């Protein structure tokens, strides 16, 4: 399901997103906090697209490619998934951007759309986000989203800072 914001279109991973996703997967600046700086091979990028497509079929959510509406270029990716991909774990929101797109508010804008999607489409009342403890920009996005610090925990085979968000559902019928 595509999501739209004022400046962005979020599209479930599709083969047409390969080049944009590949650019991030092959950039050690992007992978620094995600994969200890180790870039992915082209085959690993294709594998991740296939894995995400399978999760969309199973859950009705996963990763979206973030496209800037004005240029139609992939500026990042964002997700709603089970924390550390563990079935039954809390739902997690996450994001990553092409380095040249940092500082434009895209991560916050995309995450807000995903929070709304999670509340409406899945009925979620609680979300988490995790980051490398040194990834201050990502933690600032979490704070801008109204998330609060929870703890340092072990996820994705590494130490992560965890932020949480309680979603308030309002009765729309009145």
DORO-957880 format. One line per field, with one value per residue: residue number from 1; x, y, z of N, C-alpha, C in turn. Coordinates in steps of 0.001 Angstrom, whole numbers, plus 500000, padded with zeros to 6 digits. Each point is the difference from the previous one (the first is absolute). Layout:
N
resi c(NUM, ...)
n.xx c(X, ...)
n.yy c(Y, ...)
n.zz c(Z, ...)
ca.xx c(X, ...)
ca.yy c(Y, ...)
ca.zz c(Z, ...)
c.xx c(X, ...)
c.yy c(Y, ...)
c.zz c(Z, ...)
! end
This chain:
174
resi c(1, 2, 3, 4, 5, 6, 7, 8, 9, 10, 11, 12, 13, 14, 15, 16, 17, 18, 19, 20, 21, 22, 23, 24, 25, 26, 27, 28, 29, 30, 31, 32, 33, 34, 35, 36, 37, 38, 39, 40, 41, 42, 43, 44, 45, 46, 47, 48, 49, 50, 51, 52, 53, 54, 55, 56, 57, 58, 59, 60, 61, 62, 63, 64, 65, 66, 67, 68, 69, 70, 71, 72, 73, 74, 75, 76, 77, 78, 79, 80, 81, 82, 83, 84, 85, 86, 87, 88, 89, 90, 91, 92, 93, 94, 95, 96, 97, 98, 99, 100, 101, 102, 103, 104, 105, 106, 107, 108, 109, 110, 111, 112, 113, 114, 115, 116, 117, 118, 119, 120, 121, 122, 123, 124, 125, 126, 127, 128, 129, 130, 131, 132, 133, 134, 135, 136, 137, 138, 139, 140, 141, 142, 143, 144, 145, 146, 147, 148, 149, 150, 151, 152, 153, 154, 155, 156, 157, 158, 159, 160, 161, 162, 163, 164, 165, 166, 167, 168, 169, 170, 171, 172, 173, 174)
n.xx c(500838, 499823, 500921, 499281, 500993, 500231, 501158, 499450, 500415, 499349, 500828, 499166, 501065, 500538, 500033, 499068, 500004, 500373, 500047, 498873, 499486, 500445, 499632, 498947, 499656, 500422, 499402, 501278, 499692, 499226, 500894, 500610, 498764, 499886, 501147, 500323, 499355, 499573, 500397, 498824, 500001, 500111, 500514, 500692, 500193, 500189, 500806, 500455, 500015, 500475, 500860, 500194, 500068, 500701, 500656, 500014, 500276, 500910, 500502, 500188, 501266, 500962, 500836, 500075, 500075, 500823, 499003, 500873, 498842, 500679, 500953, 499152, 501017, 500620, 499461, 499334, 499904, 498802, 499818, 499123, 500565, 499985, 500202, 501114, 498867, 499650, 499378, 498981, 501149, 500233, 499089, 500875, 500298, 500411, 501192, 500312, 500952, 499895, 501316, 499929, 499131, 501053, 499331, 499208, 500045, 500621, 500951, 499907, 499984, 500924, 500708, 499646, 500239, 501113, 500197, 499547, 500783, 500973, 499615, 499854, 501072, 500785, 499477, 501237, 500341, 500984, 500976, 501037, 501130, 500948, 501133, 501074, 500528, 500873, 498871, 500582, 500296, 500138, 500728, 500524, 499997, 500436, 500817, 500287, 500010, 500548, 500997, 499970, 501116, 500277, 500999, 501102, 499805, 499934, 500158, 499649, 500229, 499415, 500726, 498765, 499838, 499065, 499185, 498986, 498853, 499207, 499251, 499529, 499081, 499479, 498866, 500059, 499178, 500576)
n.yy c(498818, 500826, 500784, 501095, 500873, 501136, 499429, 498970, 498966, 499229, 499194, 498958, 499405, 500432, 499150, 500899, 499622, 498969, 500848, 500534, 498794, 499653, 501243, 499777, 498818, 500754, 500713, 499990, 501224, 499412, 499104, 501132, 500424, 499506, 499997, 500768, 500731, 498761, 500324, 500033, 498748, 500098, 498778, 500533, 501001, 499163, 499294, 501201, 500349, 498809, 500104, 501271, 499634, 499003, 500897, 500762, 498880, 499747, 501223, 500404, 499838, 500879, 499962, 501319, 500178, 500950, 500499, 500880, 500576, 501103, 499186, 499311, 500564, 498836, 500531, 498849, 499402, 499501, 499611, 499024, 499463, 498693, 500484, 500306, 500245, 500190, 498949, 500858, 500467, 501051, 500806, 500012, 501288, 500175, 500512, 500315, 500890, 500356, 499919, 500215, 499118, 499800, 500288, 499301, 499205, 499351, 499663, 501190, 500577, 499155, 500162, 501275, 499883, 499392, 500932, 500903, 499462, 499928, 501217, 500431, 499570, 500160, 501191, 500230, 499711, 499213, 500882, 499393, 500604, 499472, 500268, 500062, 499743, 499843, 499451, 501126, 500187, 498683, 500127, 501004, 499176, 499009, 500913, 500402, 498676, 500508, 499267, 499101, 500342, 498764, 499586, 499466, 499433, 498696, 500543, 499205, 499191, 501056, 500864, 500226, 501271, 499904, 500487, 500523, 499599, 500602, 499316, 501212, 499081, 500737, 500205, 499504, 499294, 500877)
n.zz c(500000, 498994, 500530, 500252, 499904, 500579, 500370, 500628, 499274, 500842, 499341, 500198, 500546, 498881, 498997, 499702, 501269, 499255, 498984, 500453, 500185, 498795, 499654, 500786, 499481, 498997, 500944, 500313, 499542, 499101, 499648, 500274, 500156, 498777, 499358, 501048, 499095, 500116, 498783, 499400, 499592, 498674, 500169, 501007, 499140, 498970, 500809, 500372, 498717, 499693, 501006, 499651, 498736, 500487, 500728, 498909, 499330, 500929, 500129, 498748, 500400, 499839, 498971, 500056, 498696, 500414, 499272, 499591, 500296, 500325, 500459, 500785, 500657, 500192, 501102, 500138, 501181, 500260, 501268, 499964, 501072, 500211, 501222, 499344, 499340, 501274, 499504, 500149, 499537, 500795, 499465, 499016, 500154, 498755, 499756, 498771, 499833, 498728, 500270, 498709, 500451, 500792, 501108, 499206, 501058, 499029, 500865, 500554, 498810, 499569, 501111, 499902, 498701, 500358, 500928, 499150, 499056, 500896, 500371, 498757, 499339, 501071, 500318, 499582, 501238, 499567, 499834, 499454, 500279, 499238, 500637, 499262, 501192, 499006, 499567, 500318, 498694, 500026, 501074, 499322, 498942, 500764, 500492, 498752, 499914, 501089, 499504, 500970, 500614, 499619, 499202, 500459, 498809, 499941, 498782, 499014, 501026, 500564, 500681, 500435, 499681, 500936, 499091, 500706, 499429, 500867, 499147, 500017, 500115, 499048, 500598, 498770, 500765, 500791)
ca.xx c(499162, 500751, 499667, 500434, 500115, 500093, 501136, 500505, 499159, 500596, 499532, 500562, 501140, 499686, 501220, 500382, 500741, 501317, 501137, 500011, 500356, 501383, 500859, 500145, 500647, 501407, 500600, 500426, 499444, 498653, 500101, 500813, 499247, 499087, 500689, 501402, 500709, 500210, 499020, 499402, 500252, 498772, 499128, 499369, 498945, 498864, 499445, 499223, 498753, 499144, 499593, 499016, 498778, 499374, 499406, 498788, 498956, 499637, 499540, 499330, 500917, 501423, 500808, 499625, 500979, 499550, 500284, 499663, 498975, 500400, 501017, 499744, 501173, 499996, 500824, 500204, 499108, 499460, 499304, 499213, 500276, 500193, 501333, 501039, 499347, 499587, 498548, 499416, 500676, 499315, 500246, 501112, 500149, 501405, 500254, 501364, 499942, 501176, 500663, 499764, 498623, 499896, 499792, 498862, 498772, 499351, 499807, 498897, 498775, 499652, 499642, 498660, 499037, 499995, 499314, 498561, 499669, 500006, 498834, 498751, 499976, 500289, 499458, 501117, 499945, 501357, 501071, 501359, 501030, 501316, 501129, 501326, 500091, 500746, 499246, 499265, 498941, 498826, 499356, 499307, 498749, 499111, 499513, 499065, 498767, 499340, 500398, 500778, 501069, 499602, 501117, 500997, 499663, 500726, 499188, 500782, 501355, 500808, 499411, 499160, 499169, 498608, 499004, 498660, 498912, 498633, 499121, 498660, 498933, 498851, 498748, 499695, 498587, 499211)
ca.yy c(501182, 501257, 501074, 501292, 501155, 501219, 499969, 498645, 498848, 498778, 498891, 498705, 499617, 499464, 499852, 501307, 500764, 499389, 500934, 500885, 499210, 499567, 501134, 500041, 498766, 500022, 501203, 499692, 501007, 499545, 498712, 500173, 499669, 498900, 498742, 500216, 500606, 499029, 500202, 498776, 499669, 500134, 498856, 500221, 501004, 499288, 499117, 500795, 500378, 498805, 499733, 501030, 499715, 498870, 500509, 500739, 499010, 499351, 500895, 501210, 501117, 499672, 501158, 500851, 500916, 501384, 500767, 501417, 500170, 500953, 499444, 498564, 499191, 499340, 500758, 499201, 498872, 500013, 498739, 499539, 498562, 499479, 500330, 499022, 498983, 498893, 499876, 500247, 501121, 501266, 500589, 500951, 500871, 500264, 500779, 500324, 500943, 500303, 501036, 501357, 500377, 500235, 501370, 500627, 499616, 498882, 498858, 500335, 500057, 498623, 499264, 500424, 499307, 498584, 499923, 500091, 498734, 498952, 500182, 499744, 498712, 498842, 500227, 500086, 501009, 500114, 499806, 500283, 500263, 499705, 500582, 499914, 501071, 501149, 500612, 501116, 500519, 499135, 500190, 501296, 499747, 499323, 501011, 500868, 499235, 499882, 498755, 500195, 499021, 498842, 499241, 499398, 498585, 499222, 499615, 499925, 499576, 501137, 500874, 501038, 500865, 499742, 501021, 499437, 500933, 499531, 500677, 500284, 499882, 500853, 499519, 500810, 499889, 501105)
ca.zz c(500000, 499924, 500934, 499475, 500882, 499193, 499077, 499769, 499716, 500520, 499184, 500392, 499165, 498687, 499205, 499437, 501018, 500187, 499874, 501161, 501178, 499807, 500318, 501461, 500453, 499583, 500572, 501368, 500915, 500335, 500688, 501214, 501210, 499720, 499730, 500390, 498882, 498923, 498926, 499468, 498605, 499196, 500267, 501305, 499814, 499402, 501029, 500955, 499319, 499990, 501381, 500343, 499240, 500676, 501250, 499621, 499745, 501261, 501063, 499535, 500250, 500078, 499601, 498875, 499413, 500152, 498783, 500003, 498963, 498967, 499097, 499830, 500354, 501300, 500941, 501201, 500229, 501355, 500236, 501130, 500048, 501347, 500485, 499664, 499170, 500854, 500032, 501318, 500667, 499720, 498691, 499954, 498842, 499738, 498800, 499571, 498895, 499194, 500801, 499496, 500328, 501439, 500440, 499309, 500689, 499317, 500904, 500895, 499190, 499639, 501222, 500433, 499141, 500380, 501298, 499702, 499351, 501029, 500862, 499265, 499280, 500857, 501337, 500948, 501059, 500549, 499023, 500448, 498994, 500550, 499281, 500597, 501001, 499470, 498904, 500604, 499116, 500026, 501304, 499950, 499275, 500948, 500938, 499265, 499818, 501297, 500643, 501217, 500241, 500794, 500573, 499116, 499877, 498991, 498850, 498756, 500382, 500433, 501009, 499399, 500823, 499646, 500310, 499894, 499761, 500230, 499049, 500527, 498993, 500284, 499419, 498818, 499661, 500555)
c.xx c(500885, 499495, 500502, 500045, 500089, 501091, 500389, 498904, 500767, 499372, 500595, 501120, 499526, 501322, 500484, 500783, 501443, 501137, 500100, 500395, 501450, 500973, 500214, 500759, 501495, 500743, 500349, 499492, 498596, 500084, 500748, 499269, 499110, 500739, 501495, 500844, 500219, 498904, 499498, 500430, 498721, 499010, 499272, 498908, 498772, 499337, 499154, 498683, 499029, 499464, 498909, 498688, 499231, 499324, 498752, 498850, 499503, 499307, 499173, 500772, 501418, 500780, 499401, 501246, 499405, 500416, 499590, 499021, 500503, 500939, 499750, 501226, 499824, 500972, 500264, 499065, 499540, 499130, 499048, 500184, 500062, 501446, 500952, 499442, 499640, 498479, 499489, 500669, 499222, 500304, 501033, 499867, 501488, 500148, 501486, 499873, 501286, 500687, 499738, 498593, 499791, 499749, 498835, 498664, 499284, 499737, 498809, 498670, 499529, 499535, 498625, 498921, 499891, 499319, 498483, 499511, 499890, 498760, 498719, 499957, 500218, 499387, 501068, 499763, 501377, 500998, 501338, 500846, 501333, 501076, 501287, 500099, 500752, 499254, 499074, 498936, 498731, 499253, 499251, 498688, 499000, 499399, 499003, 498651, 499219, 500315, 500841, 501003, 499475, 501208, 501062, 499692, 500823, 499027, 500909, 501468, 500908, 499253, 499241, 499391, 498567, 499137, 498634, 498975, 498684, 499091, 498629, 498995, 498854, 498779, 499591, 498506, 499171, 500024)
c.yy c(501249, 500964, 501297, 501030, 501221, 499890, 498611, 499030, 498780, 498831, 498693, 499600, 499280, 499887, 501337, 500867, 499520, 501027, 500920, 499273, 499557, 501120, 500092, 498781, 499992, 501208, 499735, 501034, 499609, 498754, 500085, 499554, 498782, 498666, 500133, 500528, 499079, 500178, 498642, 499797, 500262, 498868, 500187, 501064, 499340, 499096, 500784, 500460, 498821, 499692, 500991, 499756, 498843, 500452, 500829, 499031, 499375, 500937, 501193, 501263, 499466, 501275, 500700, 500691, 501398, 500750, 501453, 500220, 500864, 499377, 498537, 499140, 499382, 500761, 499215, 498812, 500073, 498766, 500031, 498494, 499560, 500263, 498837, 498837, 498744, 500012, 500206, 501119, 501283, 500490, 501113, 500862, 500270, 500722, 500055, 500865, 500000, 501174, 501443, 500508, 500228, 501469, 500712, 499667, 498814, 498815, 500244, 499969, 498590, 499225, 500397, 499302, 498530, 499812, 500040, 498709, 498891, 500087, 499578, 498583, 498792, 500140, 500124, 501105, 500270, 499696, 500260, 500381, 499747, 500648, 499649, 501147, 501243, 500733, 501083, 500554, 499148, 500154, 501337, 499881, 499362, 501010, 500933, 499316, 499857, 498702, 500326, 498864, 498887, 499361, 499735, 498500, 499367, 499558, 499985, 499662, 501164, 500791, 501125, 500883, 499800, 501170, 499373, 501114, 499299, 500826, 500160, 499905, 500902, 499421, 500935, 500037, 501180, 501220)
c.zz c(500000, 501071, 499393, 501105, 499091, 498940, 499528, 499592, 500517, 499258, 500521, 499023, 498744, 499243, 499444, 500990, 500147, 499976, 501208, 501271, 499934, 500377, 501517, 500512, 499711, 500564, 501461, 501000, 500441, 500875, 501335, 501257, 499825, 499939, 500273, 498837, 498820, 498956, 499512, 498554, 499198, 500268, 501330, 499916, 499393, 501036, 500994, 499380, 500016, 501405, 500430, 499260, 500643, 501299, 499707, 499786, 501300, 500981, 499528, 500321, 500003, 499686, 498793, 499463, 500153, 498746, 500206, 498845, 498839, 498973, 499640, 500331, 501384, 500901, 501272, 500020, 501449, 500192, 501177, 499981, 501451, 500399, 499762, 499176, 500782, 500093, 501423, 500775, 499711, 498583, 500118, 498759, 499836, 498671, 499723, 498764, 499206, 500706, 499542, 500342, 501501, 500284, 499346, 500665, 499379, 500927, 500917, 499252, 499631, 501231, 500504, 499168, 500391, 501355, 499779, 499348, 501051, 500874, 499283, 499432, 500901, 501381, 501063, 501016, 500584, 498894, 500662, 498792, 500686, 499146, 500716, 501015, 499511, 498889, 500569, 499048, 500017, 501326, 500038, 499218, 500960, 500974, 499319, 499793, 501304, 500717, 501236, 500162, 500894, 500679, 498935, 500002, 498881, 498912, 498776, 500291, 500373, 501075, 499310, 501090, 499497, 500470, 499784, 499823, 500285, 499108, 500639, 498857, 500420, 499308, 498873, 499703, 500490, 499140)
! end
